[in-house]
Amino acid sequence: MYKIGLTGGICTGKTYVLNILKEVGCYTAKADIIAKNIIFSGDSEISSKIIEVFGSDIYDKDSGLNKEKFSKLLFEDPEKRNFINNFIHPLVASERDKMYKDLEKAKIEGFFVYESALLVESGTYKSFNKIIVTYTNSEEQRKRLTERDGIGLEEAEERIRAQFPISEKLKVADYSIDTSGSHDATRKNTLETFYLLKKSFEENKK
């Protein structure tokens, strides 16, 4: 079982590419989903830490964590965002490693593809066999972000600037996938990358 890291900027098609790789037989996991499951799990230790940093009005004893308010504060406050990244990241990494080890124990062969927006800036990319980076042109990225989140161009620009530059992520990429075109074009690029990925590991076996 090979560990493949998938990353890219906001609205650069990471999830679409991940779903295609899942279709062709890869085992997949998303850091965002793992993190959300941990954050909103209701675990008393995690909840108390979040309340301590975000304030008591972030949590209701009946309905739990206020997801909308939590997400808003997370984006608006870099310190709170850094706290969550530092606090949750080790827990997410532990769950990711458990998923991978379970596949290995079951002697399952193939590719385990892990998608995370923070793969490069966190340094986590070093623990993977190969890294795939998705990218698109800035105009398309802004367009997707405004349509997805219902925000204006200025806010979209602000969110993009708040992220680690895609140019830096591309520097560590073993493979890069251009998602600027249509879904069909991105699918073709992804399948070509998957072919090259398989070919690379098959050649190493010889």
Backbone as ProteinMPNN parsed JSONL, in Angstrom:
{"seq_chain_A": "MYKIGLTGGICTGKTYVLNILKEVGCYTAKADIIAKNIIFSGDSEISSKIIEVFGSDIYDKDSGLNKEKFSKLLFEDPEKRNFINNFIHPLVASERDKMYKDLEKAKIEGFFVYESALLVESGTYKSFNKIIVTYTNSEEQRKRLTERDGIGLEEAEERIRAQFPISEKLKVADYSIDTSGSHDATRKNTLETFYLLKKSFEENKK", "coords_chain_A": {"N_chain_A": [[0.843, -1.2, 0.0], [0.688, 2.093, -0.997], [1.375, 5.438, 0.049], [-0.174, 8.318, -0.844], [-0.108, 11.778, -1.148], [-2.46, 14.351, -1.535], [-2.941, 17.62, -2.53], [-3.523, 21.231, -2.695], [-4.67, 24.541, -3.632], [-7.438, 26.54, -2.311], [-10.531, 25.79, -3.796], [-9.402, 24.533, -6.078], [-10.013, 22.136, -7.165], [-9.48, 19.805, -5.665], [-11.15, 17.925, -4.279], [-12.742, 16.924, -6.352], [-10.828, 15.649, -7.947], [-9.938, 13.764, -6.082], [-12.228, 12.167, -5.825], [-12.35, 11.006, -8.361], [-10.036, 9.461, -8.315], [-10.79, 7.716, -6.35], [-12.826, 6.371, -7.677], [-11.355, 4.863, -9.483], [-10.274, 2.952, -7.912], [-8.613, 3.637, -5.755], [-7.894, 3.935, -2.25], [-9.311, 6.296, -0.19], [-9.096, 9.384, 1.757], [-10.175, 12.295, 3.534], [-8.761, 15.104, 4.999], [-10.243, 17.257, 6.025], [-12.785, 16.16, 6.58], [-12.162, 14.231, 8.52], [-11.18, 15.966, 10.511], [-13.474, 17.527, 11.079], [-15.173, 15.567, 12.097], [-13.831, 14.999, 14.434], [-13.787, 17.505, 15.771], [-16.538, 18.077, 16.069], [-17.403, 15.973, 17.561], [-18.284, 15.869, 20.161], [-16.724, 15.131, 22.23], [-15.671, 15.569, 25.492], [-13.191, 16.637, 26.387], [-12.081, 17.813, 24.085], [-14.134, 19.619, 23.437], [-14.128, 21.307, 25.698], [-11.648, 22.544, 25.436], [-11.992, 23.981, 23.074], [-14.077, 25.706, 23.803], [-12.759, 27.159, 25.737], [-10.997, 28.706, 24.226], [-12.587, 29.886, 22.195], [-14.754, 30.954, 23.51], [-17.617, 30.815, 25.728], [-20.11, 31.072, 24.477], [-19.966, 29.725, 22.127], [-20.799, 27.232, 22.366], [-23.546, 25.084, 23.045], [-25.366, 23.378, 25.478], [-27.393, 21.66, 24.713], [-27.611, 21.614, 21.847], [-24.96, 21.464, 21.146], [-21.772, 22.252, 19.621], [-21.735, 25.373, 17.967], [-21.816, 25.317, 14.72], [-21.877, 27.124, 12.531], [-21.124, 29.616, 13.631], [-18.669, 28.913, 14.703], [-17.19, 28.247, 12.369], [-17.133, 30.748, 11.118], [-15.676, 32.349, 12.942], [-13.322, 30.972, 12.855], [-12.343, 31.503, 10.311], [-12.095, 34.299, 10.378], [-10.356, 34.93, 12.479], [-7.02, 34.657, 12.809], [-5.425, 33.696, 14.96], [-7.119, 31.988, 16.392], [-7.59, 30.175, 14.378], [-5.02, 29.124, 13.997], [-4.706, 27.925, 16.476], [-6.63, 25.865, 16.384], [-5.635, 24.392, 14.198], [-3.127, 23.559, 15.234], [-3.94, 22.158, 17.505], [-5.818, 20.232, 16.645], [-4.573, 19.005, 14.479], [-2.566, 16.922, 15.212], [-4.332, 14.951, 16.137], [-5.863, 14.412, 13.893], [-3.849, 13.445, 12.219], [-3.162, 11.137, 13.604], [-5.504, 9.609, 13.323], [-5.544, 9.354, 10.555], [-3.186, 7.851, 10.14], [-3.927, 5.533, 11.429], [-5.968, 4.572, 9.772], [-4.466, 3.995, 7.501], [-2.693, 2.042, 8.502], [-4.493, 0.03, 9.154], [-5.294, -0.794, 6.633], [-2.892, -1.821, 5.708], [-2.457, -3.899, 7.527], [-4.48, -5.565, 6.761], [-3.397, -6.488, 4.518], [-3.827, -5.227, 2.071], [-3.347, -4.13, -1.186], [-2.262, -1.361, -3.264], [-3.244, 2.078, -3.597], [-3.281, 4.577, -1.14], [-4.865, 7.464, -0.846], [-4.573, 10.609, 0.435], [-6.201, 13.529, 1.106], [-5.441, 16.858, 1.765], [-5.51, 20.271, 2.556], [-3.469, 21.471, 3.898], [-1.115, 20.112, 3.612], [1.512, 20.699, 2.655], [2.415, 23.109, 3.971], [2.333, 22.275, 6.596], [4.285, 20.437, 6.695], [3.75, 17.794, 6.501], [3.759, 16.489, 4.087], [6.152, 15.214, 3.689], [6.006, 12.658, 4.655], [4.841, 11.036, 2.809], [4.705, 8.823, -0.054], [4.427, 9.836, -2.649], [3.518, 13.068, -4.016], [0.671, 14.832, -5.067], [-0.406, 17.746, -6.655], [-3.085, 19.931, -7.107], [-4.12, 22.508, -9.346], [-5.266, 25.712, -10.614], [-6.046, 28.45, -12.844], [-5.862, 31.864, -11.656], [-8.141, 33.44, -12.142], [-10.192, 31.579, -12.63], [-10.168, 30.281, -10.179], [-11.029, 32.303, -8.404], [-13.607, 32.707, -9.45], [-14.851, 30.201, -8.99], [-14.792, 30.163, -6.2], [-16.365, 32.393, -5.438], [-18.827, 31.585, -6.443], [-19.258, 29.155, -5.124], [-19.294, 29.834, -2.346], [-20.909, 32.028, -2.231], [-19.939, 34.689, -2.118], [-18.341, 37.97, -2.498], [-15.963, 39.249, -4.962], [-13.838, 40.576, -3.704], [-13.745, 39.499, -1.108], [-13.245, 36.885, -1.783], [-10.688, 37.091, -2.907], [-9.316, 37.82, -0.603], [-9.525, 35.498, 0.942], [-8.1, 33.702, -0.627], [-5.542, 34.869, -0.613], [-4.935, 34.501, 2.049], [-4.091, 31.954, 2.211], [-1.484, 29.446, 1.901], [0.88, 29.97, -0.669], [0.129, 28.671, -3.894], [2.168, 28.282, -5.667], [4.326, 27.562, -4.097], [3.538, 25.084, -3.172], [3.512, 23.625, -5.514], [6.202, 23.297, -5.928], [7.018, 21.065, -4.486], [5.706, 19.026, -5.661], [5.213, 15.798, -7.058], [3.574, 15.123, -9.039], [1.387, 17.167, -10.957], [-1.875, 18.506, -11.371], [-3.785, 20.099, -13.679], [-6.681, 21.859, -13.298], [-8.148, 23.716, -14.623], [-9.763, 23.585, -16.859], [-12.694, 21.972, -18.281], [-14.849, 19.592, -16.512], [-14.533, 17.128, -17.772], [-12.038, 17.445, -18.966], [-10.43, 17.712, -16.716], [-10.839, 15.227, -15.554], [-9.589, 13.624, -17.47], [-6.922, 14.533, -17.207], [-6.468, 13.703, -14.597], [-6.724, 10.907, -14.747], [-4.584, 10.361, -16.425], [-2.508, 11.086, -14.744], [-2.845, 9.163, -12.743], [-2.225, 6.866, -14.195], [0.511, 7.335, -14.713], [1.412, 7.328, -12.106], [0.946, 4.669, -11.259], [2.62, 3.395, -13.095], [5.121, 4.333, -12.292], [5.489, 3.123, -9.738], [5.338, 0.443, -10.435], [7.585, 0.145, -12.029], [9.539, 0.524, -10.126], [9.386, -1.809, -8.726], [10.645, -3.663, -10.253]], "CA_chain_A": [[0.0, 0.0, 0.0], [1.478, 3.317, -1.128], [0.739, 6.645, 0.597], [-0.134, 9.431, -1.796], [-0.671, 13.006, -0.617], [-3.12, 15.205, -2.532], [-3.155, 18.95, -1.967], [-3.732, 22.315, -3.649], [-5.291, 25.706, -3.015], [-8.886, 26.552, -2.185], [-11.247, 25.745, -5.081], [-8.556, 24.094, -7.201], [-10.466, 20.832, -7.641], [-8.923, 18.677, -4.904], [-12.171, 16.918, -3.988], [-13.14, 16.301, -7.624], [-9.741, 14.736, -8.306], [-9.963, 12.667, -5.107], [-13.355, 11.288, -6.157], [-11.973, 10.24, -9.553], [-9.066, 8.457, -7.86], [-11.572, 6.706, -5.619], [-13.534, 5.61, -8.704], [-10.446, 3.921, -10.149], [-9.837, 1.928, -6.972], [-7.767, 4.1, -4.646], [-8.505, 4.14, -0.933], [-9.187, 7.751, -0.014], [-9.487, 10.02, 3.02], [-10.092, 13.757, 3.497], [-8.389, 15.682, 6.298], [-11.347, 18.102, 6.495], [-13.843, 15.318, 7.142], [-11.632, 13.67, 9.767], [-11.116, 17.067, 11.478], [-14.845, 17.877, 11.477], [-15.674, 14.482, 12.949], [-13.179, 15.147, 15.742], [-14.229, 18.764, 16.387], [-17.963, 18.033, 16.412], [-17.696, 14.654, 18.134], [-18.887, 15.974, 21.492], [-15.739, 14.71, 23.227], [-15.633, 16.612, 26.522], [-11.871, 17.273, 26.45], [-11.951, 18.665, 22.904], [-15.121, 20.697, 23.573], [-13.7, 22.264, 26.727], [-10.524, 23.303, 24.877], [-12.549, 24.913, 22.084], [-14.827, 26.719, 24.566], [-11.75, 27.979, 26.416], [-10.402, 29.625, 23.25], [-13.602, 30.569, 21.39], [-15.776, 31.568, 24.358], [-18.692, 29.916, 26.134], [-21.286, 31.158, 23.605], [-19.747, 28.892, 20.951], [-21.31, 25.889, 22.674], [-24.832, 24.963, 23.734], [-25.403, 22.03, 26.072], [-28.382, 20.822, 24.025], [-27.311, 21.458, 20.418], [-23.526, 21.274, 20.958], [-20.98, 23.33, 19.056], [-22.394, 26.174, 16.933], [-20.954, 25.118, 13.552], [-21.812, 28.326, 11.707], [-20.334, 30.623, 14.347], [-17.323, 28.36, 14.804], [-16.545, 28.384, 11.055], [-16.941, 32.178, 10.869], [-14.571, 32.79, 13.793], [-12.127, 30.267, 12.384], [-11.832, 32.219, 9.149], [-11.819, 35.707, 10.681], [-9.337, 35.107, 13.516], [-5.852, 33.805, 12.541], [-4.954, 33.046, 16.183], [-8.016, 30.861, 16.658], [-7.352, 29.197, 13.308], [-3.758, 28.462, 14.307], [-4.932, 27.059, 17.635], [-7.332, 24.666, 15.925], [-4.704, 23.61, 13.377], [-2.12, 22.944, 16.106], [-4.571, 21.261, 18.463], [-6.511, 19.144, 15.966], [-3.701, 18.34, 13.503], [-2.031, 15.634, 15.675], [-5.435, 13.989, 16.248], [-6.191, 14.041, 12.517], [-2.73, 12.624, 11.74], [-3.28, 9.842, 14.271], [-6.611, 8.888, 12.693], [-5.089, 9.032, 9.196], [-2.22, 6.758, 10.239], [-4.677, 4.327, 11.821], [-6.638, 4.102, 8.555], [-3.438, 3.413, 6.637], [-2.193, 0.814, 9.13], [-5.545, -0.988, 9.044], [-5.216, -1.314, 5.262], [-1.671, -2.627, 5.629], [-2.687, -5.13, 8.303], [-5.365, -6.413, 5.955], [-2.58, -6.842, 3.358], [-4.462, -4.656, 0.887], [-2.385, -3.436, -2.036], [-2.826, -0.259, -4.037], [-2.896, 3.445, -3.217], [-4.05, 5.288, -0.125], [-4.738, 8.883, -1.213], [-5.008, 11.471, 1.54], [-6.333, 14.922, 0.644], [-5.348, 17.867, 2.817], [-5.089, 21.592, 2.076], [-2.301, 21.916, 4.667], [-0.091, 19.073, 3.504], [2.851, 21.254, 2.442], [2.798, 24.06, 5.01], [2.486, 21.567, 7.872], [5.439, 19.543, 6.586], [3.25, 16.418, 6.465], [4.013, 15.906, 2.762], [7.39, 14.424, 3.72], [5.739, 11.28, 5.079], [4.139, 10.338, 1.737], [5.552, 8.311, -1.137], [4.327, 10.789, -3.753], [2.625, 14.204, -3.764], [-0.068, 15.377, -6.209], [-0.916, 19.091, -6.38], [-4.04, 20.451, -8.085], [-4.02, 23.965, -9.495], [-6.041, 26.331, -11.671], [-5.653, 29.854, -12.99], [-6.423, 32.698, -10.582], [-9.487, 33.896, -12.508], [-11.097, 30.455, -12.415], [-10.204, 30.042, -8.734], [-11.92, 33.327, -7.831], [-14.965, 32.432, -9.94], [-15.371, 29.041, -8.256], [-14.953, 30.505, -4.79], [-17.524, 33.28, -5.289], [-20.032, 30.801, -6.717], [-19.438, 28.138, -4.076], [-19.577, 30.388, -1.021], [-21.811, 33.168, -2.329], [-19.229, 35.873, -1.621], [-17.865, 38.882, -3.528], [-14.589, 39.052, -5.437], [-12.871, 41.086, -2.721], [-13.62, 38.503, -0.033], [-12.607, 35.711, -2.388], [-9.26, 37.42, -2.991], [-8.794, 37.808, 0.762], [-9.403, 34.102, 1.361], [-7.014, 33.09, -1.401], [-4.277, 35.43, -0.1], [-4.7, 33.99, 3.405], [-3.567, 30.598, 2.107], [-0.111, 29.205, 1.461], [0.906, 30.128, -2.134], [0.104, 27.436, -4.668], [3.483, 28.148, -6.31], [5.197, 26.854, -3.152], [3.079, 23.689, -3.133], [3.933, 22.987, -6.764], [7.641, 23.006, -5.846], [7.257, 19.74, -3.905], [4.823, 18.075, -6.343], [5.711, 14.771, -7.976], [2.627, 15.239, -10.145], [0.474, 18.293, -10.821], [-3.068, 18.345, -12.198], [-4.427, 21.36, -14.058], [-8.138, 21.694, -13.26], [-8.715, 24.956, -15.156], [-10.734, 23.307, -17.913], [-13.967, 21.324, -17.956], [-14.77, 18.383, -15.687], [-13.99, 16.052, -18.617], [-10.601, 17.686, -19.135], [-9.794, 17.412, -15.426], [-10.875, 13.764, -15.425], [-8.531, 13.1, -18.356], [-5.64, 14.846, -16.568], [-6.351, 12.875, -13.387], [-6.492, 9.523, -15.164], [-3.206, 10.31, -16.924], [-1.64, 11.117, -13.56], [-2.975, 7.854, -12.103], [-1.454, 5.937, -15.023], [1.934, 7.599, -14.448], [1.643, 6.92, -10.718], [1.047, 3.206, -11.264], [3.809, 3.03, -13.865], [6.286, 4.65, -11.466], [5.673, 2.11, -8.692], [5.571, -0.837, -11.091], [8.984, 0.144, -12.455], [10.383, 0.408, -8.926], [9.321, -3.196, -8.266], [11.486, -4.495, -11.098]], "C_chain_A": [[0.878, 1.25, 0.0], [0.683, 4.522, -0.629], [0.934, 7.809, -0.367], [-0.805, 10.647, -1.162], [-1.249, 13.848, -1.745], [-3.416, 16.559, -1.898], [-3.324, 19.974, -3.081], [-4.344, 23.491, -2.915], [-6.791, 25.556, -2.904], [-9.522, 26.616, -3.577], [-10.335, 25.445, -6.27], [-8.877, 22.658, -7.614], [-9.952, 19.621, -6.892], [-9.946, 17.553, -4.708], [-12.611, 16.189, -5.252], [-12.1, 15.274, -8.056], [-9.733, 13.527, -7.375], [-11.068, 11.669, -5.447], [-13.062, 10.441, -7.395], [-10.995, 9.13, -9.174], [-9.75, 7.354, -7.06], [-12.299, 5.789, -6.595], [-12.647, 4.544, -9.338], [-9.797, 2.949, -9.158], [-8.922, 2.352, -5.845], [-8.577, 4.159, -3.35], [-8.261, 5.603, -0.572], [-9.637, 8.228, 1.364], [-9.288, 11.525, 2.88], [-9.795, 14.282, 4.899], [-9.538, 16.497, 6.884], [-12.439, 17.292, 7.172], [-13.397, 14.71, 8.467], [-11.639, 14.741, 10.857], [-12.509, 17.433, 11.988], [-15.436, 16.82, 12.392], [-15.095, 14.573, 14.357], [-13.726, 16.366, 16.477], [-15.67, 18.685, 16.874], [-18.377, 16.702, 17.029], [-18.398, 14.72, 19.479], [-17.958, 15.494, 22.594], [-15.519, 15.854, 24.216], [-14.298, 17.358, 26.573], [-11.683, 18.246, 25.286], [-12.887, 19.86, 23.009], [-14.661, 21.753, 24.563], [-12.533, 23.122, 26.245], [-11.032, 24.375, 23.912], [-13.3, 26.045, 22.789], [-13.859, 27.693, 25.235], [-11.193, 29.052, 25.48], [-11.453, 30.47, 22.532], [-14.681, 31.268, 22.219], [-16.948, 30.633, 24.605], [-19.909, 29.947, 25.205], [-21.119, 30.375, 22.308], [-20.41, 27.526, 21.122], [-22.626, 25.956, 23.44], [-24.973, 23.533, 24.232], [-26.375, 21.085, 25.373], [-28.014, 20.555, 22.569], [-25.828, 21.264, 20.114], [-22.845, 22.49, 20.363], [-21.758, 24.044, 17.942], [-21.496, 26.178, 15.688], [-20.775, 26.393, 12.727], [-20.923, 29.397, 12.352], [-18.873, 30.183, 14.456], [-16.562, 28.573, 13.498], [-16.226, 29.842, 10.752], [-15.739, 32.706, 11.659], [-13.253, 32.192, 13.323], [-11.499, 31.005, 11.203], [-11.36, 33.625, 9.509], [-10.646, 35.919, 11.628], [-8.162, 34.153, 13.297], [-5.355, 33.055, 13.781], [-5.813, 31.825, 16.526], [-7.815, 29.762, 15.618], [-6.066, 28.43, 13.577], [-3.902, 27.512, 15.487], [-5.572, 25.745, 17.196], [-6.407, 23.775, 15.104], [-3.699, 22.867, 14.244], [-2.707, 21.903, 17.051], [-5.157, 20.021, 17.783], [-5.593, 18.337, 15.048], [-3.122, 17.006, 13.993], [-3.117, 14.549, 15.776], [-5.853, 13.491, 14.864], [-5.117, 13.109, 11.962], [-2.793, 11.223, 12.331], [-4.372, 8.979, 13.636], [-6.239, 8.468, 11.277], [-4.138, 7.839, 9.213], [-2.899, 5.44, 10.616], [-5.374, 3.723, 10.601], [-5.648, 3.392, 7.646], [-2.93, 2.08, 7.199], [-3.216, -0.316, 9.054], [-5.543, -1.621, 7.655], [-3.995, -2.217, 5.104], [-1.822, -3.954, 6.355], [-3.547, -6.12, 7.531], [-4.675, -6.881, 4.676], [-3.24, -6.406, 2.037], [-3.42, -3.868, 0.094], [-3.067, -2.307, -2.809], [-2.361, 1.086, -3.506], [-3.86, 3.995, -2.17], [-3.821, 6.77, -0.385], [-5.373, 9.744, -0.135], [-5.017, 12.912, 1.079], [-6.339, 15.881, 1.822], [-4.841, 19.181, 2.235], [-3.78, 22.028, 2.719], [-1.109, 20.963, 4.587], [1.331, 19.632, 3.431], [3.278, 22.145, 3.596], [2.986, 23.408, 6.376], [3.722, 20.67, 7.881], [5.049, 18.089, 6.467], [3.583, 15.728, 5.148], [5.236, 14.993, 2.756], [7.157, 12.964, 4.073], [5.013, 10.459, 4.009], [5.104, 9.887, 0.645], [5.586, 9.261, -2.329], [3.333, 11.889, -3.382], [2.003, 14.662, -5.091], [-0.607, 16.743, -5.801], [-1.883, 19.506, -7.494], [-3.888, 21.972, -8.164], [-4.945, 24.43, -10.61], [-5.587, 27.777, -11.814], [-6.411, 30.707, -11.975], [-7.844, 33.164, -10.879], [-10.522, 32.799, -12.24], [-11.247, 30.16, -10.925], [-11.151, 31.029, -8.047], [-13.376, 33.064, -8.201], [-15.601, 31.285, -9.152], [-15.684, 29.392, -6.809], [-16.17, 31.406, -4.56], [-18.83, 32.523, -5.492], [-20.319, 29.794, -5.608], [-19.913, 28.719, -2.76], [-20.5, 31.603, -1.041], [-21.208, 34.455, -1.786], [-18.792, 36.748, -2.791], [-16.42, 38.613, -3.892], [-13.547, 39.487, -4.415], [-12.652, 40.077, -1.59], [-12.944, 37.237, -0.548], [-11.098, 35.904, -2.466], [-8.609, 37.326, -1.614], [-8.575, 36.376, 1.24], [-8.253, 33.399, 0.644], [-5.655, 33.561, -0.886], [-3.919, 34.885, 1.277], [-4.076, 32.592, 3.378], [-2.107, 30.571, 1.669], [-0.086, 29.269, -0.067], [0.965, 28.79, -2.869], [1.449, 27.198, -5.358], [4.461, 27.383, -5.417], [4.816, 25.374, -3.074], [3.548, 22.933, -4.376], [5.415, 22.612, -6.749], [7.92, 21.605, -5.302], [6.427, 18.654, -4.594], [5.595, 17.064, -7.173], [4.856, 14.78, -9.237], [1.747, 16.451, -9.893], [-0.684, 18.11, -11.803], [-3.726, 19.693, -12.416], [-5.936, 21.134, -14.125], [-8.856, 22.909, -13.854], [-9.834, 24.713, -16.173], [-12.019, 22.685, -17.404], [-13.747, 20.128, -17.039], [-14.149, 17.231, -16.487], [-12.484, 16.204, -18.799], [-9.845, 17.347, -17.853], [-9.765, 15.912, -15.177], [-9.753, 13.134, -16.25], [-7.159, 13.332, -17.73], [-5.397, 13.961, -15.347], [-6.041, 11.428, -13.745], [-5.082, 9.343, -15.731], [-2.207, 10.279, -15.771], [-1.671, 9.764, -12.846], [-2.177, 6.8, -12.867], [0.049, 6.092, -14.747], [2.334, 7.152, -13.049], [1.845, 5.408, -10.645], [2.315, 2.749, -11.971], [5.078, 3.232, -13.047], [6.546, 3.56, -10.433], [5.923, 0.725, -9.282], [7.018, -0.965, -11.536], [9.935, -0.031, -11.281], [10.406, -1.022, -8.392], [10.287, -4.099, -9.011], [12.92, -4.58, -10.597]], "O_chain_A": [[1.708, 1.437, 0.89], [-0.523, 4.618, -0.853], [2.057, 8.22, -0.659], [-1.94, 10.558, -0.692], [-0.612, 14.037, -2.781], [-4.063, 16.634, -0.854], [-3.275, 19.633, -4.263], [-4.519, 23.439, -1.697], [-7.356, 24.559, -3.353], [-9.1, 27.4, -4.426], [-10.483, 26.036, -7.34], [-8.099, 22.031, -8.334], [-9.982, 18.512, -7.426], [-9.647, 16.381, -4.94], [-12.828, 14.978, -5.23], [-12.443, 14.169, -8.477], [-9.544, 12.396, -7.824], [-10.859, 10.459, -5.363], [-13.48, 9.286, -7.469], [-11.11, 8.001, -9.651], [-9.33, 6.197, -7.097], [-12.383, 4.58, -6.376], [-13.116, 3.46, -9.688], [-8.881, 2.21, -9.519], [-8.493, 1.514, -5.053], [-9.785, 4.4, -3.363], [-7.13, 6.085, -0.643], [-10.437, 7.581, 2.04], [-8.366, 11.981, 2.204], [-10.487, 13.947, 5.86], [-9.788, 16.446, 8.088], [-12.958, 17.689, 8.215], [-14.165, 14.677, 9.428], [-12.047, 14.476, 11.987], [-12.703, 17.626, 13.188], [-16.127, 17.147, 13.357], [-15.768, 14.27, 15.342], [-14.086, 16.284, 17.651], [-15.99, 19.166, 17.961], [-19.555, 16.345, 17.021], [-19.033, 13.754, 19.901], [-18.347, 15.452, 23.761], [-15.216, 16.977, 23.814], [-14.274, 18.571, 26.78], [-11.192, 19.36, 25.47], [-12.494, 20.987, 22.708], [-14.785, 22.95, 24.306], [-12.438, 24.296, 26.603], [-10.572, 25.517, 23.928], [-13.169, 27.209, 22.41], [-14.11, 28.896, 25.291], [-10.946, 30.181, 25.905], [-11.225, 31.655, 22.288], [-15.437, 32.083, 21.691], [-17.237, 29.761, 23.786], [-20.66, 28.974, 25.14], [-22.026, 30.358, 21.475], [-20.564, 26.768, 20.165], [-22.798, 26.766, 24.351], [-24.726, 22.584, 23.487], [-26.213, 19.866, 25.427], [-28.09, 19.418, 22.103], [-25.459, 20.943, 18.984], [-23.283, 23.622, 20.57], [-22.361, 23.399, 17.084], [-20.536, 26.945, 15.611], [-19.671, 26.707, 12.281], [-20.079, 30.001, 11.689], [-17.959, 30.995, 14.315], [-15.418, 29.028, 13.514], [-15.172, 30.145, 10.194], [-14.894, 33.418, 11.117], [-12.205, 32.834, 13.39], [-10.277, 31.118, 11.109], [-10.34, 34.088, 8.999], [-10.005, 36.969, 11.591], [-8.286, 32.959, 13.571], [-4.914, 31.911, 13.676], [-5.297, 30.771, 16.9], [-7.863, 28.573, 15.936], [-6.025, 27.212, 13.403], [-3.306, 26.436, 15.509], [-5.127, 24.662, 17.575], [-6.387, 22.557, 15.284], [-3.441, 21.683, 14.023], [-2.066, 20.899, 17.363], [-5.011, 18.903, 18.279], [-5.798, 17.138, 14.855], [-3.179, 16.027, 13.249], [-2.85, 13.373, 15.53], [-6.158, 12.312, 14.68], [-5.427, 12.108, 11.317], [-2.512, 10.239, 11.647], [-4.192, 7.778, 13.437], [-6.572, 7.366, 10.842], [-4.266, 6.924, 8.399], [-2.488, 4.368, 10.17], [-5.37, 2.505, 10.419], [-5.94, 2.333, 7.091], [-2.76, 1.111, 6.459], [-2.849, -1.482, 8.907], [-5.762, -2.824, 7.51], [-4.063, -3.253, 4.443], [-1.379, -4.996, 5.872], [-3.373, -7.335, 7.628], [-5.273, -7.575, 3.854], [-3.207, -7.123, 1.037], [-2.702, -3.038, 0.651], [-4.285, -2.302, -2.982], [-1.235, 1.224, -3.028], [-5.08, 3.891, -2.3], [-2.72, 7.28, -0.175], [-6.561, 9.618, 0.163], [-3.981, 13.461, 0.706], [-7.132, 15.741, 2.753], [-3.852, 19.198, 1.503], [-3.058, 22.854, 2.162], [-0.203, 21.022, 5.418], [2.244, 19.104, 4.065], [4.366, 21.974, 4.146], [3.717, 23.93, 7.219], [4.153, 20.201, 8.934], [5.919, 17.226, 6.344], [3.679, 14.502, 5.103], [5.344, 14.102, 1.914], [8.016, 12.12, 3.818], [4.613, 9.322, 4.263], [6.165, 10.477, 0.443], [6.633, 9.468, -2.942], [2.436, 11.69, -2.562], [2.696, 14.853, -6.09], [-1.195, 16.887, -4.729], [-1.543, 19.442, -8.675], [-3.57, 22.629, -7.173], [-5.36, 23.634, -11.453], [-4.822, 28.271, -10.986], [-7.474, 30.314, -11.495], [-8.663, 33.271, -9.967], [-11.591, 33.063, -11.69], [-12.339, 29.827, -10.465], [-11.97, 30.64, -7.215], [-14.269, 33.186, -7.362], [-16.743, 31.385, -8.705], [-16.706, 28.976, -6.262], [-16.918, 31.209, -3.602], [-19.819, 32.78, -4.806], [-21.466, 29.603, -5.204], [-20.818, 28.179, -2.125], [-20.836, 32.146, 0.011], [-21.873, 35.217, -1.084], [-18.862, 36.324, -3.944], [-15.731, 37.846, -3.218], [-12.502, 38.851, -4.273], [-11.52, 39.834, -1.172], [-12.169, 36.6, 0.165], [-10.327, 35.003, -2.136], [-7.495, 36.82, -1.475], [-7.561, 36.075, 1.869], [-7.528, 32.603, 1.24], [-4.729, 32.763, -0.739], [-2.743, 34.813, 1.635], [-3.591, 32.104, 4.399], [-1.577, 31.548, 1.139], [-0.952, 28.675, -0.709], [1.741, 27.901, -2.518], [1.828, 26.053, -5.607], [5.316, 26.648, -5.909], [5.685, 24.515, -2.927], [3.928, 21.765, -4.305], [5.835, 21.713, -7.476], [8.952, 21.017, -5.623], [6.438, 17.499, -4.17], [6.519, 17.424, -7.903], [5.327, 14.493, -10.338], [1.397, 16.738, -8.748], [-0.497, 17.622, -12.918], [-4.166, 20.347, -11.471], [-6.412, 20.316, -14.912], [-10.047, 23.104, -13.609], [-10.737, 25.536, -16.324], [-12.386, 22.851, -16.241], [-12.615, 19.701, -16.815], [-13.347, 16.459, -15.962], [-11.746, 15.219, -18.788], [-8.758, 16.769, -17.896], [-8.785, 15.383, -14.651], [-9.059, 12.229, -15.788], [-6.321, 12.43, -17.722], [-4.274, 13.525, -15.093], [-5.193, 10.797, -13.115], [-4.461, 8.297, -15.539], [-1.209, 9.56, -15.805], [-0.634, 9.278, -12.394], [-1.531, 5.944, -12.262], [0.762, 5.105, -14.571], [3.443, 6.663, -12.83], [2.804, 4.93, -10.039], [3.001, 1.837, -11.511], [5.996, 2.413, -13.096], [7.683, 3.119, -10.265], [6.643, -0.079, -8.691], [7.614, -2.037, -11.438], [10.993, -0.647, -11.408], [11.338, -1.406, -7.686], [10.702, -5.144, -8.51], [13.75, -5.25, -11.212]]}, "name": "protein", "num_of_chains": 1, "seq": "MYKIGLTGGICTGKTYVLNILKEVGCYTAKADIIAKNIIFSGDSEISSKIIEVFGSDIYDKDSGLNKEKFSKLLFEDPEKRNFINNFIHPLVASERDKMYKDLEKAKIEGFFVYESALLVESGTYKSFNKIIVTYTNSEEQRKRLTERDGIGLEEAEERIRAQFPISEKLKVADYSIDTSGSHDATRKNTLETFYLLKKSFEENKK"}
